[in-house]
């Protein structure tokens, strides 16, 4: 095609229940010329794509984790205080 789209997929049944697993890939060109390649498998574990184009979160820094833990403690303390108010 004009955008360089190629696609291939294979499927096979396996296991005691003949679960179908598909593996495949597709490739196309973005308007800026960047090649997009996605490989995937799909089966009992769902759709599992693999590509450099999939956004991934940045690793959390230690201070991020400390803030999350602090917020969780505050929520737990507020819930405990609210439970104490309900019993009074």
N, C-alpha and C positions, 0 to 999 in steps of 0.2 A: 504494500500500500504506500501511499505518498508520505506517510509519517514513519515509515520503516517498521510497522507493526508486524511482529512474528509471534506465533503462539503455538505451543505444543503441550499435549497432555496425554498421560497414560493412566489407566485404571486397572486394578486387579482386586479380586476378592480373595480374602484369606481368613484364617482363624476358624474356630468351631461354628461361628454364626455367619460365615462368609461375608464379613464386613468389607465394604469396598473402600479402598484407599486410592486416592488420585495423587499423582505427582505431575508437576508441570512447570512451565515458565512462560512468561511473555516479555516482549522487549519492544520498545518504541522510542522515537526521538522526540524530545521536547522542542518547542519552537526555537530555543536558543542553541540547539544542537546537542544538548546533554542526552546521553543514552540512559534510558530507564530500563533496568533489568530486574524482574521479580521472579524468584523461584518459589515454589510452594508445595506443600503437601496438604491433603484434606482427607479426613477420615474420622474415626471414632474420637479423636482428640480435637476435632474442629479444624478450622482453616489456619494453617501455620505459614505465613509469608516470611520470606527472607529477602532483604534488599538493603542496599546502602541508602536508598531513598526514603526509607521508613524513619520518621522522626523518633529519636530516642531521648529520654530525659537525661539531663546532666547528672553526674554523680552527686549525691548529697554530701556536703561538707559537715564536719563534726558539729559546727554551731547550728546547722539546720536540724540535726537530730536532737540537739539539746533543746531547741525551741519546740519541737514536736513533743518531746517528753514533758517539758514544762506545761504545755497546753493540755496534755492528757492528765497531768496531776491536777491542774486547776479544774478541769471538767469533773474528775472523780471527787474532788473536795466539794464542789458545788452540789453534786448529786447527793453526797453524804449529808451535807447541811440541809438540803431540801427534804431528804428522808427524815432527818431529825425533827424538822419543823412539822412534818405531817404527823409524827407520833406525839407531839406535845399537845 
